[in-house]
Amino acid sequence: MSLLKAALNRSFHDGLVASDLAWRRVRPFKGVDAARTRFLIVAEAKRLINACDPGFRPLVRAALETGCRYGEVGRLEVADFSPEAGKIAVRRSKTDRPRHVVLTDEGVAFFRQVCAGRAGGEIMFRRPDGEPWRPSNQGRLMAAACERARISPPITFHGLRHTWASIAMMNGMPPLIIARNLGHTSTRMVEKHYGHLAPSFIDDAIRSGAPKFGLKPDQKVAALGVKP
């Protein structure tokens, strides 16, 4: 909204519009700038993969290995995987900007198995009935997998993209690299939504230098649900 208002204000100051009253009245929705915090830790991701229906599991695994959107994964063709380069080519994305997603060794092994012996023009991931994955095909399957894996609150398929980015940030990957792999044009979105997860020298400094009093927990106090 700030960028949009800046452009509109420039038009007003340049005399291209008669009044700026229309957008001066616009106010942002509350909470839209809050950082996204819902993502899976590695143990939860493993549980989710194991709990998926067999025909849905490869799609979930692909999203966790790449950070790609549901539509991007569903449109992949076998030829989009380059085992030599260890990359996936995303030719059609939300932003219409093609990109190459770098894979880990684990990711390369997964895609190599998925693509083995198949023609390059084949759709990489299909539903069990042989049809392509279409919009909204994933919702019910994700909800069922989350329930079986005891993921609470449940996570959406898009949350798998947040999981990739969040874990990468916590592992110290630079925001620029995360942004490029996700297909963002700048680090702004990455820093906004995942920056708070980055390892911080401030956190380390406080934990190492803040006062420590050597106090031990009161043995008479027990956590709720724990028998003394």
C-alpha positions as CSV (number, residue, x, y, z in Angstrom):
1,M,0.0,0.0,0.0
2,S,2.9,2.4,0.8
3,L,4.3,1.9,-2.7
4,L,0.9,2.4,-4.4
5,K,0.2,5.5,-2.4
6,A,3.6,6.9,-3.3
7,A,2.8,6.5,-7.0
8,L,-0.6,8.1,-6.6
9,N,0.8,11.0,-4.6
10,R,3.4,11.5,-7.3
11,S,0.6,11.7,-9.9
12,F,-1.3,14.2,-7.7
13,H,1.8,16.4,-7.2
14,D,2.5,16.3,-10.9
15,G,-1.0,17.6,-11.7
16,L,-2.2,14.4,-13.4
17,V,-5.1,14.0,-11.0
18,A,-7.3,16.7,-9.4
19,S,-7.5,15.4,-5.9
20,D,-5.8,12.9,-3.5
21,L,-8.8,12.6,-1.3
22,A,-9.8,9.1,-2.6
23,W,-6.7,7.3,-1.4
24,R,-6.1,9.4,1.7
25,R,-9.2,7.8,3.1
26,V,-7.9,4.2,2.5
27,R,-6.6,2.4,5.6
28,P,-4.8,-0.9,5.7
29,F,-6.4,-4.0,7.2
30,K,-5.1,-4.8,10.6
31,G,-2.5,-7.6,10.9
32,V,-1.7,-7.9,7.3
33,D,1.9,-6.9,7.9
34,A,2.4,-9.6,10.6
35,A,5.1,-12.1,9.9
36,R,4.0,-15.5,8.8
37,T,4.8,-17.9,11.6
38,R,3.0,-21.1,10.7
39,F,5.5,-23.7,9.3
40,L,6.5,-27.2,10.1
41,I,9.6,-28.3,11.9
42,V,11.5,-31.2,10.3
43,A,9.9,-33.8,12.5
44,E,6.4,-32.6,11.6
45,A,7.3,-32.5,7.9
46,K,8.4,-36.2,8.1
47,R,5.2,-37.1,9.9
48,L,3.1,-35.3,7.3
49,I,4.9,-37.0,4.4
50,N,4.3,-40.4,6.0
51,A,0.6,-39.6,6.6
52,C,-0.2,-38.5,3.1
53,D,-2.2,-40.7,0.7
54,P,0.4,-42.6,-1.5
55,G,-0.7,-40.7,-4.7
56,F,-0.5,-37.3,-3.0
57,R,2.8,-37.9,-1.1
58,P,5.2,-37.2,-4.1
59,L,3.5,-33.8,-4.6
60,V,4.0,-32.9,-0.9
61,R,7.6,-34.1,-1.0
62,A,8.3,-32.0,-4.1
63,A,6.9,-28.9,-2.5
64,L,9.1,-29.4,0.6
65,E,12.2,-30.1,-1.5
66,T,11.8,-27.0,-3.6
67,G,9.6,-24.4,-1.9
68,C,7.5,-24.2,-5.0
69,R,3.9,-23.2,-5.1
70,Y,1.2,-25.8,-5.7
71,G,0.5,-24.7,-9.3
72,E,4.3,-24.7,-10.1
73,V,4.7,-28.2,-8.8
74,G,1.6,-29.4,-10.7
75,R,2.9,-28.0,-14.0
76,L,6.3,-29.5,-13.9
77,E,7.4,-31.8,-16.7
78,V,10.0,-34.5,-16.5
79,A,12.4,-32.5,-18.7
80,D,12.3,-29.6,-16.2
81,F,14.5,-31.7,-13.9
82,S,18.3,-31.5,-14.6
83,P,20.1,-34.2,-12.6
84,E,23.4,-32.9,-13.9
85,A,22.8,-29.4,-12.7
86,G,20.8,-30.5,-9.6
87,K,18.0,-28.0,-10.5
88,I,14.4,-27.8,-11.4
89,A,13.3,-25.3,-14.1
90,V,10.1,-23.5,-13.2
91,R,9.0,-22.2,-16.6
92,R,5.5,-20.9,-15.5
93,S,5.2,-19.1,-12.2
94,K,2.8,-16.8,-10.4
95,T,4.9,-13.8,-11.5
96,D,5.5,-15.1,-15.0
97,R,9.2,-15.0,-14.4
98,P,10.9,-18.4,-15.1
99,R,13.5,-19.5,-12.6
100,H,15.8,-22.4,-11.7
101,V,15.3,-23.9,-8.2
102,V,18.5,-25.4,-6.7
103,L,18.0,-28.8,-5.0
104,T,19.9,-30.5,-2.2
105,D,21.4,-33.9,-2.7
106,E,18.3,-35.3,-1.1
107,G,16.1,-33.4,-3.5
108,V,18.1,-34.5,-6.5
109,A,17.8,-38.2,-5.4
110,F,14.0,-37.7,-5.0
111,F,13.5,-36.2,-8.4
112,R,15.8,-38.6,-10.1
113,Q,13.6,-41.4,-8.8
114,V,10.4,-39.7,-9.9
115,C,11.7,-39.0,-13.4
116,A,13.6,-42.3,-14.1
117,G,12.7,-43.8,-17.5
118,R,10.1,-41.3,-18.4
119,A,9.7,-39.1,-21.5
120,G,10.7,-35.5,-21.1
121,G,7.3,-34.2,-22.1
122,E,5.4,-36.1,-19.5
123,I,3.8,-34.2,-16.6
124,M,5.9,-35.0,-13.6
125,F,3.2,-35.5,-11.0
126,R,-0.3,-36.8,-11.7
127,R,-3.2,-37.8,-9.6
128,P,-3.8,-41.5,-9.0
129,D,-6.5,-41.5,-11.7
130,G,-3.9,-40.2,-14.2
131,E,-5.3,-36.7,-14.4
132,P,-3.2,-33.6,-13.8
133,W,-3.4,-31.8,-10.4
134,R,-5.9,-29.0,-10.8
135,P,-6.8,-26.1,-8.5
136,S,-8.3,-27.1,-5.2
137,N,-7.5,-30.9,-5.7
138,Q,-5.0,-30.6,-2.8
139,G,-7.2,-29.1,0.0
140,R,-9.0,-32.2,1.2
141,L,-5.9,-34.4,1.0
142,M,-3.8,-31.9,3.0
143,A,-6.5,-31.7,5.7
144,A,-6.7,-35.5,6.0
145,A,-2.9,-35.8,6.1
146,C,-2.6,-33.2,8.8
147,E,-5.2,-34.9,10.9
148,R,-3.5,-38.3,10.6
149,A,-0.1,-36.8,11.3
150,R,-1.5,-34.8,14.3
151,I,-0.4,-31.5,12.8
152,S,-2.3,-28.9,14.9
153,P,-3.2,-26.4,13.8
154,P,-3.3,-27.9,10.3
155,I,-1.2,-26.5,7.6
156,T,-2.2,-25.7,4.0
157,F,-0.3,-26.8,0.9
158,H,1.1,-23.2,0.6
159,G,2.4,-23.7,4.2
160,L,4.9,-26.1,2.7
161,R,6.5,-23.2,0.8
162,H,6.7,-21.3,4.1
163,T,8.3,-24.4,5.7
164,W,11.1,-24.5,3.1
165,A,11.8,-20.7,3.5
166,S,11.6,-20.8,7.3
167,I,13.9,-23.7,7.8
168,A,16.3,-22.3,5.2
169,M,16.4,-19.0,7.1
170,M,16.9,-20.7,10.5
171,N,19.8,-22.6,9.0
172,G,21.5,-19.4,8.0
173,M,20.8,-19.2,4.3
174,P,21.1,-15.6,3.1
175,P,17.8,-13.9,2.3
176,L,18.9,-13.1,-1.2
177,I,19.4,-16.8,-2.0
178,I,16.1,-17.7,-0.4
179,A,14.4,-15.0,-2.5
180,R,15.9,-16.3,-5.7
181,N,14.9,-19.9,-5.1
182,L,11.4,-18.8,-4.2
183,G,11.1,-16.6,-7.3
184,H,10.9,-13.2,-5.5
185,T,12.3,-10.2,-7.2
186,S,13.8,-8.8,-4.0
187,T,14.5,-9.8,-0.4
188,R,11.7,-7.6,0.9
189,M,9.1,-10.3,1.2
190,V,11.6,-12.8,2.7
191,E,12.9,-10.3,5.3
192,K,9.3,-9.3,6.2
193,H,7.9,-12.8,6.7
194,Y,11.0,-14.8,7.7
195,G,13.6,-12.3,8.9
196,H,12.7,-12.9,12.6
197,L,13.8,-16.5,12.2
198,A,17.3,-15.7,11.1
199,P,20.2,-16.5,13.4
200,S,21.0,-13.3,15.2
201,F,24.2,-12.1,16.9
202,I,21.9,-10.0,19.1
203,D,20.2,-13.1,20.4
204,D,23.5,-14.9,20.9
205,A,24.9,-11.8,22.7
206,I,22.0,-11.5,25.0
207,R,21.9,-15.2,25.9
208,S,25.6,-15.2,26.6
209,G,25.9,-11.9,28.4
210,A,22.7,-11.3,30.2
211,P,22.6,-11.7,34.0
212,K,22.5,-15.3,35.2
213,F,21.6,-15.8,38.8
214,G,22.2,-19.5,39.2
215,L,18.7,-20.1,40.5
216,K,17.2,-23.5,40.2
217,P,13.6,-24.3,39.4
218,D,11.3,-24.7,42.4
219,Q,11.0,-28.4,42.9
220,K,7.5,-28.0,44.4
221,V,6.2,-26.6,41.2
222,A,5.2,-29.1,38.5
223,A,3.9,-28.5,35.0
224,L,0.2,-29.1,34.5
225,G,-0.6,-32.7,33.7
226,V,2.7,-34.0,35.2
227,K,2.4,-36.1,38.3
228,P,4.8,-35.2,41.1
